[in-house]
């Protein structure tokens, strides 16, 4: 006996749904979801802020970082002074992973041991809250970093010989006088640079100087000068690219290569001032016998002419 197949739907259940009831339920569902979204925004906002800070931190640690210029040693390329609002500079950290630092590059670097061995460490606040915000500010370029970082311009690289100065007061590299349009003189009436003896830069190091040439302690004086003043390439953090703040200073950082249009210096490297006076003195001493001889010859000619007459 074949039994009838029972119906899949109960007999008392309506075959069609009431569309009016469905519409009311849909409206209530949309209102519920909207209310839920408004509440979740305030929950997600702190998460978004934390993620943004983490991404910014990672970016500045590995790709580029904003640094505050603390002094006037790079005027007027970069502005800075103790207690003032110094330029905020974006420093490219990945360039030197693919290329070598070159003459004219403005670089930020960690001070070598000879540069910082006599420096006093910065005093941290005893307040942990203040210290926390100081650390955060240094990471995001809103405060000077705790470590001893410097910003200077590369003048010579490994294997080159640098000295100062030629007769026209130019720095000389490998016997050529540099063209340095970026130099700033505190006193425009006194544009003389402090001379220094020739230094051959070791391979793997660079010789750096400030654009504010007479108000910058750089490779000429740091660590005692000479080879103690050179900076290892490994210490270079990155290349200064853009001034990001203040708005009135916004723009790129000049990387003019001073060696590009360098002119040969006569007789090679410039000599000290006392040696430069030797040829003049020798010429004056040698001129006396020549003058006396010419006078004797002149008087002899005049006597001969008189006798003929």
C-alpha positions as CSV (number, residue, x, y, z in Angstrom):
1,X,0.0,0.0,0.0
2,X,1.4,3.2,-1.0
3,X,1.1,6.0,1.6
4,X,0.6,9.5,0.4
5,X,3.7,11.7,0.6
6,X,3.1,14.3,3.3
7,X,3.1,17.9,2.4
8,X,6.5,19.8,3.1
9,X,4.6,22.8,4.5
10,X,2.2,22.7,7.4
11,X,-1.3,23.2,6.5
12,X,-1.9,26.0,8.9
13,X,1.1,28.0,7.5
14,X,0.1,30.6,4.9
15,X,1.4,29.9,1.4
16,X,2.5,33.5,0.8
17,X,4.3,36.0,3.1
18,X,2.6,39.1,4.2
19,X,4.6,41.9,2.3
20,X,3.4,44.6,4.7
21,X,4.9,42.8,7.7
22,X,8.1,42.1,5.7
23,X,8.5,45.8,4.9
24,X,8.1,46.8,8.5
25,X,10.7,44.3,9.6
26,X,13.1,45.6,6.9
27,X,12.7,49.1,8.1
28,X,13.4,48.1,11.7
29,X,16.5,46.1,10.6
30,X,17.9,49.1,8.6
31,X,17.4,51.4,11.6
32,X,19.1,48.8,13.9
33,X,22.1,48.5,11.5
34,X,22.4,52.3,11.3
35,X,22.4,52.7,15.0
36,X,25.0,49.9,15.3
37,X,27.3,51.7,12.8
38,X,27.2,55.0,14.7
39,X,28.1,53.2,17.9
40,X,30.9,51.2,16.3
41,X,32.6,54.3,14.8
42,X,33.7,55.5,18.3
43,X,35.0,52.0,19.1
44,X,37.0,51.9,15.8
45,X,38.3,55.5,16.0
46,X,41.0,54.7,18.6
47,X,42.0,51.6,16.6
48,X,42.4,53.7,13.4
49,X,44.5,56.3,15.3
50,X,46.8,53.6,16.7
51,X,47.2,51.9,13.2
52,X,48.0,55.3,11.7
53,X,50.6,56.0,14.3
54,X,52.2,52.6,13.8
55,X,52.3,53.0,10.1
56,X,53.8,56.5,10.5
57,X,56.4,55.1,12.9
58,X,57.4,52.3,10.5
59,X,57.6,54.7,7.6
60,X,59.9,57.1,9.6
61,X,62.1,54.3,10.9
62,X,62.7,52.6,7.5
63,X,61.9,55.0,4.7
64,X,62.0,58.6,5.7
65,X,62.0,60.7,8.8
66,X,61.4,64.3,9.8
67,X,64.3,65.9,11.7
68,X,64.4,69.3,13.5
69,X,67.4,71.5,12.6
70,X,68.8,72.6,16.0
71,X,71.5,75.1,15.0
72,X,72.5,77.7,12.4
73,X,75.5,75.8,11.0
74,X,73.7,75.2,7.7
75,X,72.3,78.7,7.1
76,X,70.7,79.7,4.9
77,X,70.1,76.3,3.3
78,X,68.6,75.1,6.5
79,X,67.4,77.4,9.3
80,X,67.8,76.6,13.0
81,X,68.9,78.1,16.3
82,X,68.6,77.2,20.0
83,X,65.1,78.0,21.3
84,X,63.7,79.0,17.9
85,X,61.4,77.2,15.5
86,X,63.9,75.4,13.3
87,X,63.2,73.9,9.9
88,X,61.6,70.4,9.9
89,X,63.4,68.4,7.2
90,X,62.3,65.2,5.6
91,X,65.3,62.9,5.3
92,X,65.3,60.1,2.7
93,X,66.7,56.9,4.4
94,X,66.7,54.5,1.4
95,X,68.6,56.5,-1.3
96,X,72.0,55.3,0.0
97,X,70.9,51.7,-0.2
98,X,71.2,52.0,-3.9
99,X,73.7,54.9,-4.5
100,X,76.8,56.2,-2.7
101,X,76.9,59.6,-1.0
102,X,78.3,62.3,-3.2
103,X,79.8,65.8,-3.0
104,X,77.1,68.4,-2.4
105,X,74.7,66.0,-0.7
106,X,73.2,67.4,2.6
107,X,73.2,64.5,4.9
108,X,72.0,63.6,8.5
109,X,74.4,61.3,10.3
110,X,75.1,59.9,13.7
111,X,78.1,61.6,15.2
112,X,81.2,59.4,15.1
113,X,82.9,58.6,18.4
114,X,85.5,61.5,18.1
115,X,82.7,63.9,17.5
116,X,80.6,62.9,20.6
117,X,83.2,61.6,23.1
118,X,83.3,65.0,24.9
119,X,79.7,65.9,24.4
120,X,77.3,65.9,27.3
121,X,74.1,63.8,26.9
122,X,70.8,65.6,26.8
123,X,69.0,65.8,30.1
124,X,65.7,63.9,30.1
125,X,62.8,65.0,32.1
126,X,62.2,63.3,35.4
127,X,58.4,63.2,34.7
128,X,57.6,60.0,32.9
129,X,54.6,61.5,31.1
130,X,56.7,64.4,29.8
131,X,59.5,62.0,28.9
132,X,57.0,59.8,27.0
133,X,55.8,62.8,24.9
134,X,59.4,63.9,24.3
135,X,60.2,60.4,22.9
136,X,57.1,60.5,20.7
137,X,57.9,64.0,19.5
138,X,61.5,63.0,18.6
139,X,60.2,60.1,16.5
140,X,57.8,62.3,14.5
141,X,60.2,65.3,14.2
142,X,58.4,67.5,16.7
143,X,61.4,67.6,19.1
144,X,65.1,67.1,18.8
145,X,66.2,63.5,19.0
146,X,68.1,62.3,22.1
147,X,70.9,60.8,20.1
148,X,73.7,63.1,18.7
149,X,72.7,63.5,15.1
150,X,74.3,66.1,12.8
151,X,73.5,67.7,9.5
152,X,76.2,68.9,7.1
153,X,77.2,69.0,3.4
154,X,79.6,66.4,1.9
155,X,82.6,68.2,0.4
156,X,84.9,65.3,-0.4
157,X,84.6,61.5,-0.5
158,X,87.0,58.6,0.1
159,X,90.3,58.8,-1.7
160,X,90.1,62.6,-2.3
161,X,92.4,65.2,-0.8
162,X,90.8,68.3,0.6
163,X,92.5,71.5,2.0
164,X,91.8,75.3,2.4
165,X,92.4,77.6,0.8
166,X,93.6,78.9,-2.6
167,X,94.5,82.5,-3.3
168,X,90.8,83.2,-3.9
169,X,89.8,81.7,-0.6
170,X,88.2,78.5,-2.1
171,X,88.3,75.1,-0.6
172,X,90.5,72.8,-2.8
173,X,89.8,69.1,-3.6
174,X,92.3,67.1,-5.6
175,X,94.0,70.3,-6.8
176,X,90.7,72.0,-8.0
177,X,89.1,75.0,-6.4
178,X,85.4,74.3,-5.5
179,X,82.4,76.3,-6.7
180,X,80.2,76.7,-3.6
181,X,77.3,79.1,-4.2
182,X,75.5,77.9,-1.1
183,X,78.1,79.3,1.4
184,X,76.6,81.8,3.9
185,X,78.7,84.5,5.5
186,X,77.7,85.8,8.9
187,X,79.7,88.9,8.1
188,X,79.5,89.7,4.4
189,X,82.5,92.1,4.7
190,X,84.7,89.2,6.0
191,X,84.5,86.2,3.7
192,X,87.6,84.5,4.7
193,X,87.7,80.8,5.6
194,X,89.9,79.3,8.3
195,X,92.7,77.5,6.5
196,X,93.6,73.8,7.2
197,X,96.3,71.5,5.9
198,X,95.6,68.9,3.2
199,X,93.7,65.8,4.4
200,X,93.3,62.6,2.3
201,X,89.9,61.2,3.1
202,X,90.1,57.4,3.8
203,X,88.0,55.1,1.7
204,X,84.6,54.6,3.3
205,X,84.6,58.0,4.9
206,X,83.4,61.5,3.8
207,X,84.6,65.1,4.6
208,X,81.7,67.3,5.7
209,X,81.4,71.1,6.2
210,X,78.5,73.5,7.1
211,X,77.2,76.0,4.7
212,X,77.5,78.7,7.4
213,X,81.2,78.3,6.8
214,X,82.5,80.5,9.7
215,X,79.9,79.3,12.2
216,X,80.1,75.5,11.9
217,X,82.2,73.0,13.8
218,X,82.5,70.2,11.2
219,X,85.3,67.9,9.9
220,X,87.7,70.8,10.3
221,X,87.4,70.9,14.1
222,X,85.4,67.9,15.4
223,X,87.5,65.3,17.1
224,X,90.5,67.6,16.8
225,X,90.2,67.9,13.0
226,X,92.1,66.0,10.3
227,X,91.3,62.3,10.1
228,X,89.4,62.4,13.4
229,X,86.9,64.7,11.7
230,X,85.9,62.5,8.8
231,X,82.5,60.7,8.9
232,X,82.1,57.0,8.1
233,X,79.6,56.4,5.3
234,X,78.0,53.8,7.6
235,X,77.0,56.6,10.0
236,X,75.0,58.4,7.4
237,X,71.2,58.1,8.2
238,X,70.0,59.7,5.0
239,X,69.8,62.6,2.6
240,X,67.9,65.8,3.4
241,X,65.3,66.2,0.7
242,X,62.5,68.6,1.6
243,X,61.8,71.3,4.2
244,X,58.3,70.4,5.3
245,X,57.8,73.1,8.0
246,X,57.3,76.0,8.5
247,X,55.1,76.7,5.5
248,X,57.1,79.7,4.5
249,X,60.2,77.7,4.2
250,X,58.7,74.8,2.2
251,X,60.9,73.6,-0.6
252,X,63.7,71.2,-1.7
253,X,67.1,71.1,-0.2
254,X,69.9,72.2,-2.5
255,X,72.4,69.4,-3.4
256,X,74.7,71.4,-5.7
257,X,77.8,69.5,-6.5
258,X,80.7,71.9,-5.7
259,X,83.2,69.7,-7.7
260,X,81.1,69.9,-10.9
261,X,82.6,73.2,-12.1
262,X,85.8,73.1,-10.0
263,X,88.8,75.0,-11.6
264,X,92.4,73.7,-11.4
265,X,94.6,75.6,-9.0
266,X,97.9,76.7,-10.4
267,X,100.9,74.5,-9.2
268,X,98.5,72.1,-7.6
269,X,97.5,72.5,-3.9
270,X,97.6,75.9,-2.4
271,X,100.6,76.8,-0.2
272,X,100.6,78.6,3.2
273,X,100.5,82.3,3.1
274,X,104.2,82.7,4.0
275,X,105.1,80.4,1.1
276,X,103.0,82.4,-1.3
277,X,105.1,85.4,-0.5
278,X,108.4,83.7,-1.3
279,X,108.2,84.2,-5.1
280,X,107.5,87.9,-4.6
281,X,110.4,88.3,-2.3
282,X,112.7,86.4,-4.6
283,X,111.7,88.5,-7.5
284,X,112.4,91.7,-5.5
285,X,115.9,90.5,-4.5
286,X,116.7,89.4,-8.0
287,X,115.5,92.8,-9.4
288,X,118.3,94.8,-7.7
289,X,121.3,93.3,-9.6
290,X,119.3,93.5,-12.8
291,X,118.5,97.1,-12.2
292,X,122.2,97.9,-11.3
293,X,123.4,96.1,-14.4
294,X,121.0,98.0,-16.7
295,X,122.1,101.3,-15.2
296,X,125.8,100.5,-15.9
297,X,125.0,99.5,-19.4
298,X,123.0,102.6,-20.0
299,X,125.8,104.9,-18.7
300,X,128.3,103.0,-20.9
301,X,126.2,103.6,-24.0
302,X,125.9,107.2,-23.2
303,X,129.7,107.7,-22.7
304,X,130.3,105.9,-26.1
305,X,127.9,108.2,-27.9
306,X,129.6,111.3,-26.4
307,X,133.0,110.2,-27.6
308,X,131.8,109.7,-31.1
309,X,130.5,113.3,-31.1
